Amino acid sequence: MKIVTYNVNGLRPRVSSHGSLIKFLNSLEADIICLQETKLSRQELSADMTSAKGYEGFFSCTHTSVKRRLGYSGVATFCKVNAAFSSTEVALPLAVEEGFTGLLKCPRVGGTKAAVGSISDYGEVQTLGCLTRQELLKLDSEGRCLITDHGHFVLFNIYGPYVQPGDSERFQFKLNFFKLLQRRWEALLGEGRRVFIVGDLNIAPFMIDSCDPGPDFEDNLCRKWLRTLLKNGGGPFIDAFRAFHPHRKEAYTCWAQSAGAEEFNFGARIDLILVSGSCLHQDAESEKDHSIICHIEECDILTQFKRCNPDNAPKWHGGRSIKLEGSDHVPVYIKLREIPDIAVHHVPSLAVRYMPGVSGRQQNIGHLMSFLTVNSLKSSTYLPDTAVMKNNSRKIYEPLSKSDAAHDIWEESCTKIKGDELKEYNPRADQSCIEHSKFNTSRYQENWKDGNGFTNNTQGEVKSFENLQPVISDEKEKVKIAALEWQKIQDTMNRSLPVCKGHGEPCVARVVKKAGPNIGRGFYVCARAKV
């Protein structure tokens, strides 16, 4: 089994440069691929960015807008499987969690008891110091952690916060983030589980891992915290790369965005793989009873993904003042051996295949209620048992606008976020949400058209519904027909990716962001197109 961690610095440009998502994933040649900094918001999770044949994908996106940006972080884990829906393969996780506090999964769970379907108890994760519930939830709101339980081990896909020099508030956020993670790891290790931590932690462990340590390198509190986790500092984890290459210098995984950093190898090793736990062998000796000894065959850096041409010539494209193409990180991988299969299990519910909002997969409630066919409305004998708007101010038979569409229910978190502020949120209590209830004839007081004309039932009693039809004007019919035809076109586009006529390669999806009549609409362009 091969596990790869890679900070892609934007999933969309990586997919574009390879032509398709499946080509990009196959280029890593791994069973489990952990990506960081995907830079995709919930609304941008489309089929071409999330779905690839032979892989099950899991995403965690930003739940809040820091610096007025939604898609600025995010992590994703892709698992390569041979069977659909159920399998005995270790790569397919038994369970998946978004975040690590447990509040995203079940925000009203009190204490440290595990929520239904969670990977483990949360130990003392929810009781860190004097942090409030909203502060704890804020730590989990930036899409920085995905946890997958693979039976033999629990895998943490982490994107650690970056802190600008002098930003004390953000530094405290980073410190709290890692301290809470540590409590979750300790809870799992206390249960006898094996824990693998992979990702961009934004911390270089030792001076050998940085090209320019600086005089205050050793005084960094986050670096001191990381060292306490490692076995040579008294902790339970082993840095897999240093276990195989203890003295290798200039082994970096990230370079500054400034031009020339990669050419002169001016970087740092901040993409790490940490492992802890006993081996799977029943007769293992105590001093060798560790997964790094028995089950890890190799751990190294995939330097071929460095931003350069095959002949090792940097892509300056106009001089050193222009940034290099591609990610400023390179992948790191670990190879495991003697990992047996596990019992038959199914794809967890957080998989992309079950995501209602993903374009081309399944429509949300707003689409289903907005694009009704005219014929179905004319011949309708249904009772409006869904979508009774607040105060009954809108006729039930009028299509709902996008602004009135129901919230995406894929998020298991019951939180509503405005700006940097997090609030506990109950969709049923929100007056702007659509209320679902059965039709009650004693309270229905709308005008309906039967065979004899209009009838206004002021007492709210309707005796027969067989011939009732909503009133539809000619203008409204034209709008609905146009909307229906446009929806058919979009459905056709989502079912298959068009091919570029010039290169013969699959196109990539884009969304209009410029203000105007087409904002929010999708379209396809050549994968080699340059902005």
C-alpha positions as CSV (number, residue, x, y, z in Angstrom):
1,M,0.0,0.0,0.0
2,K,1.2,3.5,-0.9
3,I,0.0,6.7,0.8
4,V,0.9,10.1,-0.7
5,T,0.4,13.5,0.8
6,Y,0.5,16.5,-1.4
7,N,-0.2,20.2,-1.0
8,V,-1.5,21.0,-4.4
9,N,-1.9,24.8,-4.0
10,G,-5.2,24.6,-5.7
11,L,-6.8,21.4,-7.1
12,R,-8.3,23.0,-10.1
13,P,-5.0,24.1,-11.8
14,R,-3.5,20.7,-11.0
15,V,-6.4,18.9,-12.7
16,S,-6.2,21.4,-15.6
17,S,-2.5,20.8,-16.2
18,H,-3.0,17.0,-16.3
19,G,-6.1,17.2,-18.4
20,S,-8.5,15.4,-16.0
21,L,-8.8,14.5,-12.3
22,I,-8.2,10.8,-13.0
23,K,-5.0,11.5,-14.9
24,F,-3.7,13.6,-12.0
25,L,-4.5,11.0,-9.4
26,N,-3.0,8.2,-11.5
27,S,0.2,10.2,-11.9
28,L,0.7,9.8,-8.1
29,E,0.5,6.0,-8.3
30,A,-0.9,5.6,-4.8
31,D,-3.7,3.8,-3.0
32,I,-4.5,6.7,-0.7
33,I,-3.9,10.3,-1.8
34,C,-4.2,13.1,0.8
35,L,-4.4,16.6,-0.7
36,Q,-4.1,19.9,1.1
37,E,-5.0,23.5,0.0
38,T,-7.6,22.4,-2.5
39,K,-9.0,25.9,-2.6
40,L,-12.5,24.8,-3.4
41,S,-15.6,26.0,-1.7
42,R,-18.7,23.9,-1.3
43,Q,-20.3,25.5,-4.3
44,E,-17.3,24.7,-6.5
45,L,-17.4,20.9,-5.8
46,S,-18.2,19.8,-9.3
47,A,-18.0,16.3,-10.8
48,D,-14.9,17.0,-12.8
49,M,-13.1,18.1,-9.6
50,T,-14.3,15.4,-7.2
51,S,-15.2,12.2,-9.1
52,A,-12.8,9.9,-10.8
53,K,-13.4,6.3,-11.9
54,G,-11.8,3.8,-9.5
55,Y,-11.5,6.4,-6.6
56,E,-13.7,7.3,-3.7
57,G,-13.2,11.0,-2.7
58,F,-13.8,12.8,0.5
59,F,-13.7,16.6,0.9
60,S,-13.6,19.1,3.8
61,C,-14.1,22.7,2.7
62,T,-14.0,26.0,4.4
63,H,-17.1,26.8,6.5
64,T,-16.2,30.4,7.1
65,S,-14.8,33.3,5.2
66,V,-11.5,34.5,6.6
67,K,-10.2,37.5,4.8
68,R,-13.4,37.4,2.8
69,R,-12.3,34.3,0.9
70,L,-14.2,31.0,1.1
71,G,-12.0,28.7,-1.0
72,Y,-8.6,29.4,0.6
73,S,-7.8,26.1,2.3
74,G,-9.5,22.7,2.2
75,V,-8.3,19.1,2.3
76,A,-9.4,16.0,0.3
77,T,-8.6,12.3,0.5
78,F,-8.9,10.0,-2.5
79,C,-8.9,6.2,-2.0
80,K,-8.3,3.9,-4.9
81,V,-10.7,0.9,-4.9
82,N,-11.4,-1.9,-7.3
83,A,-15.0,-2.5,-6.3
84,A,-17.9,0.0,-6.1
85,F,-19.9,0.6,-2.9
86,S,-18.4,-2.2,-0.9
87,S,-15.0,-3.8,-0.6
88,T,-12.5,-5.6,1.6
89,E,-9.7,-3.3,0.6
90,V,-7.9,-1.3,3.4
91,A,-7.7,1.7,1.2
92,L,-11.5,2.1,1.4
93,P,-12.2,3.6,4.9
94,L,-14.6,2.1,7.3
95,A,-15.6,5.6,8.5
96,V,-14.8,9.2,7.7
97,E,-15.0,12.4,9.8
98,E,-14.7,16.0,8.8
99,G,-12.8,17.9,11.4
100,F,-11.5,16.6,14.7
101,T,-13.6,18.2,17.5
102,G,-16.8,16.2,16.8
103,L,-18.8,19.5,16.7
104,L,-19.1,19.4,12.9
105,K,-20.5,15.9,13.0
106,C,-23.0,16.5,15.8
107,P,-22.9,20.0,17.2
108,R,-25.3,19.3,20.0
109,V,-23.5,16.3,21.5
110,G,-22.6,17.2,25.0
111,G,-19.5,16.1,26.9
112,T,-16.9,13.8,25.3
113,K,-19.2,11.0,24.2
114,A,-18.7,10.0,20.6
115,A,-21.4,10.8,18.1
116,V,-23.1,8.1,16.2
117,G,-20.9,6.9,13.4
118,S,-17.8,8.7,14.7
119,I,-14.4,7.0,14.6
120,S,-13.7,7.2,18.4
121,D,-14.5,9.0,21.6
122,Y,-13.2,12.6,21.7
123,G,-11.4,12.3,25.0
124,E,-10.7,15.8,26.3
125,V,-10.9,17.4,22.8
126,Q,-13.9,19.5,23.7
127,T,-12.5,20.7,27.1
128,L,-9.4,22.6,26.1
129,G,-8.8,25.4,28.6
130,C,-11.4,28.1,28.6
131,L,-12.3,27.9,24.9
132,T,-16.0,28.4,24.2
133,R,-18.0,26.1,22.0
134,Q,-17.9,28.7,19.2
135,E,-14.1,29.0,19.5
136,L,-13.8,25.2,19.3
137,L,-16.0,25.2,16.3
138,K,-14.0,27.9,14.7
139,L,-10.9,25.8,14.9
140,D,-12.7,23.2,12.8
141,S,-14.3,25.6,10.3
142,E,-11.4,26.1,7.9
143,G,-11.5,22.7,6.2
144,R,-8.1,21.6,7.6
145,C,-8.7,18.1,8.8
146,L,-10.1,14.8,7.4
147,I,-10.0,11.6,9.4
148,T,-10.4,8.2,7.7
149,D,-10.5,4.9,9.6
150,H,-8.9,2.2,7.6
151,G,-9.3,-0.6,10.2
152,H,-5.6,-1.3,10.8
153,F,-4.9,2.5,11.3
154,V,-6.6,5.9,11.5
155,L,-5.3,8.4,9.0
156,F,-5.3,12.2,9.6
157,N,-5.1,14.4,6.6
158,I,-3.9,17.8,8.0
159,Y,-3.3,21.2,6.6
160,G,-1.7,23.3,9.4
161,P,-2.4,27.0,9.6
162,Y,0.2,29.4,8.3
163,V,1.0,32.4,10.5
164,Q,2.4,35.7,9.2
165,P,5.3,37.1,11.4
166,G,3.9,39.2,14.2
167,D,0.3,37.9,14.0
168,S,-0.2,36.9,17.6
169,E,-3.9,36.1,17.2
170,R,-3.3,33.7,14.3
171,F,-0.4,32.1,16.2
172,Q,-2.7,31.4,19.1
173,F,-5.2,29.9,16.7
174,K,-2.4,27.6,15.3
175,L,-1.3,26.5,18.8
176,N,-4.9,25.7,19.9
177,F,-5.4,23.8,16.6
178,F,-2.5,21.5,17.2
179,K,-3.2,21.1,20.9
180,L,-6.7,19.9,20.2
181,L,-5.4,17.5,17.5
182,Q,-3.0,16.1,20.0
183,R,-5.8,15.3,22.4
184,R,-7.6,13.4,19.7
185,W,-4.5,11.5,18.8
186,E,-3.9,10.6,22.5
187,A,-7.5,9.4,22.8
188,L,-7.0,7.1,19.8
189,L,-3.7,5.8,21.0
190,G,-5.2,5.1,24.4
191,E,-7.7,2.8,22.7
192,G,-4.9,0.9,21.1
193,R,-5.3,2.3,17.6
194,R,-2.5,3.0,15.2
195,V,-2.4,6.7,14.1
196,F,-0.9,8.0,10.9
197,I,-0.6,11.8,10.5
198,V,0.1,13.1,7.0
199,G,0.0,16.6,5.5
200,D,1.4,20.1,5.3
201,L,1.8,21.0,9.0
202,N,3.6,24.3,8.2
203,I,6.3,23.4,10.7
204,A,9.9,22.4,9.9
205,P,10.9,20.0,12.8
206,F,14.6,20.6,12.9
207,M,17.3,23.0,11.6
208,I,18.3,20.3,9.0
209,D,14.8,20.7,7.6
210,S,15.1,24.4,6.8
211,C,17.4,26.3,4.4
212,D,17.4,29.4,6.5
213,P,16.6,28.6,10.2
214,G,17.3,32.0,11.6
215,P,18.3,32.9,15.2
216,D,14.9,32.3,16.8
217,F,14.3,29.0,15.0
218,E,14.6,26.9,18.2
219,D,12.3,29.3,20.2
220,N,9.1,28.7,18.1
221,L,6.4,27.3,20.4
222,C,4.8,25.2,17.6
223,R,8.1,23.7,16.7
224,K,8.7,22.8,20.4
225,W,5.3,21.3,20.5
226,L,6.0,19.1,17.4
227,R,9.3,17.8,18.9
228,T,7.5,16.7,22.0
229,L,5.3,14.4,19.8
230,L,8.4,12.7,18.3
231,K,9.9,9.6,19.9
232,N,13.3,11.2,20.4
233,G,11.5,13.9,22.4
234,G,9.5,11.6,24.6
235,G,6.4,11.3,22.4
236,P,4.8,8.4,20.6
237,F,5.3,9.4,17.0
238,I,8.1,8.7,14.5
239,D,9.0,11.0,11.6
240,A,8.9,8.4,8.9
241,F,11.2,10.3,6.5
242,R,13.9,10.9,9.1
243,A,13.7,7.2,10.2
244,F,14.9,6.3,6.7
245,H,17.0,9.3,5.9
246,P,18.3,10.6,9.3
247,H,21.2,12.7,7.9
248,R,19.9,13.8,4.4
249,K,20.4,17.5,3.9
250,E,18.5,19.9,1.6
251,A,15.6,17.4,1.5
252,Y,12.8,20.0,1.2
253,T,9.2,19.7,0.2
254,C,8.2,23.4,-0.1
255,W,9.8,26.5,-1.7
256,A,8.9,30.1,-1.5
257,Q,6.6,31.5,-4.2
258,S,9.3,34.0,-5.1
259,A,11.1,33.2,-8.4
260,G,14.4,31.3,-8.1
261,A,13.6,29.5,-4.8
262,E,13.4,26.0,-6.4
263,E,16.3,26.6,-8.8
264,F,18.5,27.2,-5.8
265,N,16.7,24.7,-3.5
266,F,15.8,27.5,-1.0
267,G,13.0,25.7,0.9
268,A,11.9,23.8,3.9
269,R,10.5,20.3,4.8
270,I,7.1,21.0,6.2
271,D,5.1,18.2,4.6
272,L,5.4,15.3,7.1
273,I,4.3,11.8,7.7
274,L,4.2,10.8,11.4
275,V,3.3,7.3,12.5
276,S,2.6,5.7,15.9
277,G,1.2,2.4,17.2
278,S,2.1,-1.3,17.5
279,C,2.7,-3.6,14.5
280,L,0.2,-6.2,13.3
281,H,2.4,-9.2,14.1
282,Q,1.2,-11.2,17.1
283,D,4.7,-12.4,18.0
284,A,6.5,-9.0,17.8
285,E,9.1,-8.3,20.4
286,S,8.4,-5.3,22.6
287,E,11.4,-3.3,21.5
288,K,10.4,-3.8,17.9
289,D,6.7,-3.4,18.4
290,H,6.1,-0.4,16.2
291,S,4.6,0.0,12.8
292,I,7.6,1.9,11.5
293,I,9.8,-1.2,12.0
294,C,7.5,-3.9,10.7
295,H,5.2,-2.4,8.1
296,I,6.9,0.6,6.5
297,E,9.0,-0.3,3.5
298,E,10.0,3.2,2.3
299,C,9.3,6.9,2.8
300,D,10.7,9.6,0.4
301,I,10.0,12.8,-1.5
302,L,8.7,12.8,-5.0
303,T,11.0,15.4,-6.4
304,Q,9.9,14.8,-10.0
305,F,6.8,16.9,-9.2
306,K,9.0,19.9,-8.8
307,R,8.0,22.9,-10.9
308,C,10.5,22.3,-13.8
309,N,10.7,20.8,-17.2
310,P,11.9,17.2,-17.8
311,D,15.4,18.6,-18.6
312,N,15.3,20.4,-15.2
313,A,15.0,23.8,-16.8
314,P,12.7,26.1,-14.8
315,K,9.5,27.4,-16.5
316,W,10.2,31.1,-16.3
317,H,7.8,32.1,-19.1
318,G,9.1,35.6,-19.4
319,G,11.7,36.0,-16.7
320,R,12.2,35.4,-13.0
321,S,9.6,38.0,-12.1
322,I,6.9,35.5,-13.2
323,K,5.9,32.7,-10.8
324,L,6.6,29.1,-11.8
325,E,3.6,27.0,-12.9
326,G,2.4,24.3,-10.6
327,S,2.4,23.8,-6.8
328,D,5.1,25.2,-4.6
329,H,5.1,21.8,-2.8
330,V,6.1,18.3,-3.8
331,P,4.4,15.1,-2.7
332,V,5.8,12.8,0.0
333,Y,4.9,9.1,0.1
334,I,5.1,6.1,2.4
335,K,5.0,2.5,1.3
336,L,3.4,-0.1,3.7
337,R,3.9,-3.9,3.5
338,E,2.1,-6.9,5.0
339,I,-1.2,-5.0,5.4
340,P,-4.0,-7.7,5.3
341,D,-7.5,-7.0,4.0
342,I,-10.3,-6.3,6.4
343,A,-14.0,-7.4,6.5
344,V,-16.4,-6.3,3.8
345,H,-17.5,-2.7,4.4
346,H,-19.4,-0.1,2.4
347,V,-18.5,3.4,1.2
348,P,-18.9,5.9,4.1
349,S,-21.7,8.5,3.8
350,L,-19.4,11.4,3.4
351,A,-18.1,10.2,0.1
352,V,-18.4,12.4,-3.0
353,R,-20.8,10.0,-4.6
354,Y,-23.4,10.8,-2.0
355,M,-23.0,14.5,-2.1
356,P,-26.3,16.1,-3.2
357,G,-24.8,19.4,-4.4
358,V,-22.1,18.0,-6.7
359,S,-22.8,19.1,-10.3
360,G,-23.7,16.3,-12.6
361,R,-24.5,13.9,-9.7
362,Q,-27.7,14.9,-8.0
363,Q,-29.8,18.1,-8.0
364,N,-30.6,19.9,-4.8
365,I,-34.1,20.6,-3.6
366,G,-34.0,24.1,-5.1
367,H,-33.5,22.7,-8.6
368,L,-36.1,20.1,-8.2
369,M,-38.7,22.7,-7.2
370,S,-37.6,25.5,-9.6
371,F,-37.6,23.7,-12.9
372,L,-41.1,22.1,-13.1
373,T,-42.4,21.2,-16.5
374,V,-45.4,23.1,-17.7
375,N,-47.3,19.9,-18.6
376,S,-46.9,18.5,-15.1
377,L,-48.3,21.7,-13.7
378,K,-51.2,21.8,-16.1
379,S,-52.2,18.2,-15.4
380,S,-51.3,18.3,-11.7
381,T,-53.6,16.7,-9.2
382,Y,-51.0,16.9,-6.5
383,L,-51.4,18.6,-3.2
384,P,-48.6,20.9,-2.2
385,D,-47.1,18.8,0.6
386,T,-43.7,20.3,0.3
387,A,-42.5,23.9,0.4
388,V,-44.9,26.1,2.4
389,M,-43.1,29.4,2.6
390,K,-43.1,31.5,5.7
391,N,-46.3,33.4,6.4
392,N,-47.8,31.7,3.3
393,S,-46.9,34.9,1.5
394,R,-46.1,33.0,-1.8
395,K,-48.5,30.9,-3.8
396,I,-47.5,27.3,-3.4
397,Y,-47.6,26.6,-7.1
398,E,-45.1,29.4,-8.0
399,P,-41.5,28.1,-8.6
400,L,-39.0,29.0,-6.0
401,S,-36.1,31.3,-6.8
402,K,-32.5,30.3,-6.1
403,S,-32.5,32.7,-3.1
404,D,-35.3,30.7,-1.6
405,A,-33.8,27.3,-2.3
406,A,-33.2,24.9,0.6
407,H,-29.8,24.9,2.2
408,D,-27.4,22.2,1.0
409,I,-28.0,19.3,3.4
410,W,-24.8,17.4,2.7
411,E,-23.1,19.3,5.6
412,E,-23.7,17.3,8.7
413,S,-22.8,20.3,10.7
414,C,-25.8,22.3,11.9
415,T,-23.9,25.6,11.8
416,K,-24.6,28.8,10.0
417,I,-21.6,31.1,9.4
418,K,-21.5,34.7,8.6
419,G,-18.1,36.2,8.0
420,D,-15.8,35.2,10.8
421,E,-18.6,34.6,13.3
422,L,-19.9,31.1,14.0
423,K,-23.4,30.5,15.4
424,E,-25.3,27.3,16.3
425,Y,-27.9,26.9,13.7
426,N,-31.1,25.0,13.4
427,P,-32.5,25.0,9.9
428,R,-36.0,24.4,11.1
429,A,-35.9,27.6,13.2
430,D,-34.6,29.7,10.3
431,Q,-37.5,31.7,8.8
432,S,-35.8,31.8,5.4
433,C,-35.7,28.0,5.1
434,I,-38.4,26.0,3.4
435,E,-40.7,24.3,5.8
436,H,-41.8,20.8,5.1
437,S,-45.2,19.7,6.3
438,K,-48.2,17.8,5.1
439,F,-51.0,19.7,3.4
440,N,-53.8,20.7,5.7
441,T,-57.1,21.4,4.0
442,S,-58.5,23.3,7.0
443,R,-55.8,25.9,6.8
444,Y,-55.3,26.3,3.1
445,Q,-56.6,29.6,1.8
446,E,-55.4,30.2,-1.7
447,N,-57.2,30.8,-5.0
448,W,-57.4,27.7,-7.3
449,K,-58.9,27.3,-10.7
450,D,-61.4,24.5,-11.3
451,G,-63.6,23.7,-14.3
452,N,-66.1,26.5,-13.5
453,G,-63.5,29.3,-13.0
454,F,-62.0,30.9,-9.9
455,T,-63.2,30.0,-6.4
456,N,-62.0,31.8,-3.3
457,N,-62.5,29.5,-0.3
458,T,-62.4,31.9,2.6
459,Q,-63.2,29.2,5.1
460,G,-60.2,27.2,4.1
461,E,-62.2,24.1,3.0
462,V,-61.6,22.4,-0.3
463,K,-64.0,19.6,-1.1
464,S,-62.5,18.2,-4.3
465,F,-59.0,18.5,-5.7
466,E,-59.4,16.5,-8.9
467,N,-59.8,19.4,-11.2
468,L,-57.8,22.0,-9.3
469,Q,-55.0,23.6,-11.4
470,P,-52.6,26.4,-10.6
471,V,-53.1,29.6,-12.6
472,I,-50.2,30.0,-15.0
473,S,-49.9,33.0,-17.3
474,D,-48.5,32.8,-20.9
475,E,-45.4,34.7,-19.8
476,K,-44.7,32.4,-16.9
477,E,-45.1,29.4,-19.2
478,K,-42.4,30.8,-21.5
479,V,-40.0,31.4,-18.6
480,K,-40.5,27.9,-17.4
481,I,-40.1,26.3,-20.8
482,A,-36.8,28.3,-21.3
483,A,-35.6,27.2,-17.8
484,L,-36.4,23.6,-18.6
485,E,-34.6,23.6,-21.9
486,W,-31.5,25.3,-20.3
487,Q,-31.6,22.6,-17.5
488,K,-31.6,19.9,-20.2
489,I,-28.5,21.4,-21.7
490,Q,-26.7,21.6,-18.4
491,D,-27.7,17.9,-17.6
492,T,-26.2,16.8,-20.9
493,M,-23.0,18.8,-20.2
494,N,-22.7,17.3,-16.7
495,R,-23.1,13.7,-17.9
496,S,-20.1,13.8,-20.3
497,L,-17.1,16.1,-20.6
498,P,-16.7,17.7,-24.0
499,V,-13.4,17.2,-25.9
500,C,-11.3,20.1,-27.1
501,K,-11.4,20.1,-30.9
502,G,-7.9,21.4,-31.2
503,H,-6.1,19.0,-28.9
504,G,-8.5,16.1,-28.6
505,E,-8.3,16.2,-24.8
506,P,-11.1,16.5,-22.2
507,C,-12.1,20.0,-21.3
508,V,-12.3,21.4,-17.8
509,A,-15.3,23.1,-16.2
510,R,-15.3,26.8,-15.2
511,V,-17.9,29.0,-13.5
512,V,-18.6,32.6,-14.6
513,K,-17.6,34.9,-11.7
514,K,-17.8,38.2,-13.4
515,A,-20.9,40.2,-12.5
516,G,-23.6,40.1,-15.1
517,P,-26.4,38.0,-16.4
518,N,-24.3,34.9,-16.7
519,I,-22.7,34.9,-13.3
520,G,-22.8,31.5,-11.6
521,R,-23.2,29.6,-14.9
522,G,-20.9,26.8,-15.9
523,F,-19.0,26.3,-19.1
524,Y,-16.2,24.2,-20.5
525,V,-12.8,25.4,-21.9
526,C,-9.7,23.7,-23.2
527,A,-7.5,22.3,-20.4
528,R,-4.5,24.0,-21.8
529,A,-6.1,27.5,-21.9
530,K,-4.1,30.1,-20.1
531,V,-5.6,33.0,-18.1
